[in-house]
Amino acid sequence: MASDKELADFLENIERRAFKQAVFAVRDDDAALDVVQDAMIRLAEKYGDKPAADLPLLFQRILQNVIFDYFRRQKVRNTWISLFSSLNSDEERDDFDLLETFQSEDGSTQSESTEDQVSRAETLSLIENEIKKLPMRQREAFLMRYWEDMDVAETAAAMGCSEGSVKTHCSRATHALAHALKAQGIKL
């Protein structure tokens, strides 16, 4: 059984990676935050009494289920919004404020040149965009294997598929990413 400290430590360690995984899936920072928080709450409420070794697989499965729930809710919400969108007036739109949307980069080194910072940011952006373009199962397998550093068996258990499927999804994802990034001039 995981102690409260073990559960808290696990959630603290997984938080950033889970957020990035959710951002790749839902493509919205605010929604991704909600998804990760929901997954963490579900893990703590329903599975907090499980052994600490079981937490990573349980959390990945819960996270994927919360992401699927998000898409289901979005589908219903979008249906209703499209039905009632003609009732809203243009006066309800908020003004866009660039200063409110500006976010500084955490962890940037002061010794790095501006050119290097821009180049690194552009490369990371290209990689993230290509990951977002992957089919959902390939993206899911790729992120679990290479982002979460899970082995094939753990990934298969979290995704609810065979180990062969995980290997196939990962292989296709890495080949697609390599091809797309090479086409954009990024040397691997």
N, C-alpha and C positions, 0 to 999 in steps of 0.2 A: 504494500500500500504506500502510495506517495504521500509524504508529509506536506504540510502547507508550504513549507520552505521550498521543497523540491518542485512543487507545482508552480509556485511563484517564480522560481529560478528558470524553470522550463519556459514559462510564458514570456519572461523577460528576454530570454535568449532567442526565441522564435519570432518575436514581434516584428522586427524589421523585415526579415525574409518573407514572413507571411504577408505583410503589407505589400511588398513588391510583387509577390505572386498574385495577390488579389487585384492589384493595379493592372497587371498584364491581362487578367481575365475580364474585369469589368470596365476597364479603361476610364475610370473616374476616381480621383484621389479620395474624395469625400465618401463615395459609396464603398471604396475599398477599405477605408477606415472602419465603417460600419460593419462590413463583412467580417473583418478580422476580430473586432470586438464581440460580435455575435458568436463567432466560433470559439473564442476564448471563454466566454461566459458559459456556453453549452458544455465545453470540456470541463470547466470547473464544477458546474452544477451536477452534471450527469456522470462524469467519469473521474472526478477528483479522488475517488477512493481506489482507483486502479494502481497497479505497480508503476513506478516511474519509468521503467523500460518500455511500457506500452503506450506512454503518452505521445511520442512522435507520430506513430501510425494512426492512433485515434484522432489526433489533432488534424492530420492531413485529410482524413476521411470526412471529418466534421467540416473543415474548411471548404472542401469541394462541394459538400451538400449545401452549405450556406451560399456558395456562389451560384449553384443551380437554383436555389430558392430565390435569389436575387433576380436572376433572369426570368423566372416564372412571374414574379411580382411586376417586373418591368413590362412584360408582355401584356399583362392585364391593365396596368396603369396606362400604357401607351394607347391601348384600345379606347379607354375612357377619355383620355386627354384629346385624342383625335376627334372624338365625337363632340366634345365641348369646346374645342379650340376656337371655333368661330364666335363664341360668346364673349371672349376677352377683347378688351380694347387695347390699342397701342399705348395708351397712357400708363398702363401698369408696368411697363418695362423699366428696369432700374438703369441708371447711367453707369457706364463702364468706367472704372477707375484703375488706371495702370499701376499706381502705387500700391493699391491693395492686393494686386495679383503678383507683385514682385516677391520672389523668394530667394534668399541667399543660399549659396551652396555650403553645406556643413562639411567639415573635414578637409577643406581645400588648403593646400600648403601655400604659405606666403612666398617661398623661394621659387615656386614654379612660375615660369613666364606666362604672360597673358596669352601668347600664341599657343603655348602648350595646353593651357587650361581650356581654351576654345576648341582646340583640336581634340582633346580628350572628351570634352562634353559632346562634340558633334559625333564622335565615334560611338560613344555610349548611347546617344540618342538613336543613331542608325541601328545599333544592335537591338535596342529595346523595341524599336518600330518593327524590325524583322521578326522578333519573338512574338509580338502582338499579331502578326500576320499568319503565324502558324495555325493549323487546325487545332481545336481545343484539346483533343486527346494527346496530340504530339507536344503541344505547349505544356500540358499538365505533366506528362512523363519527363520531358526535358527539364523542367524546373525542379521537380522532385529529385531527379537523379543528379543534376549538376549544380543546382542552386542550393537545394536542401541537403545534398550529399548523402542521399539515401541509397541503399543497395537495391538490386533488381527485385529481390524478394519483398522487401519493405514497400517499394513502389507499387509492385503488383498487388499487394494486400491493400494498400491505401486506395488504389484506383479500382479495385474489384475486377481485375483481369489476370490473365496468365503472365508468367515471366517472359514468355516469347513475345507477347503483345507489347510489353514494356520495351523490350529490346528493339522491336520493329519500329515503334513510335519514336524512340530515342535516335535510332539510326536515321530515320527519315527526317527528323527535326534537325539533326546536326548537318546532314547533307544539304537540306534546303537553306539553312542559315549560312553555311559556308559558300554555297553557290550565290546567294543573294548578296552577301557582303563582298565577295570577290568581284561581282558585277559592279559594285559601287566603289571599287578601288581600294578596299581594305585588305591588306595582306595579312594572312593568318599564319 
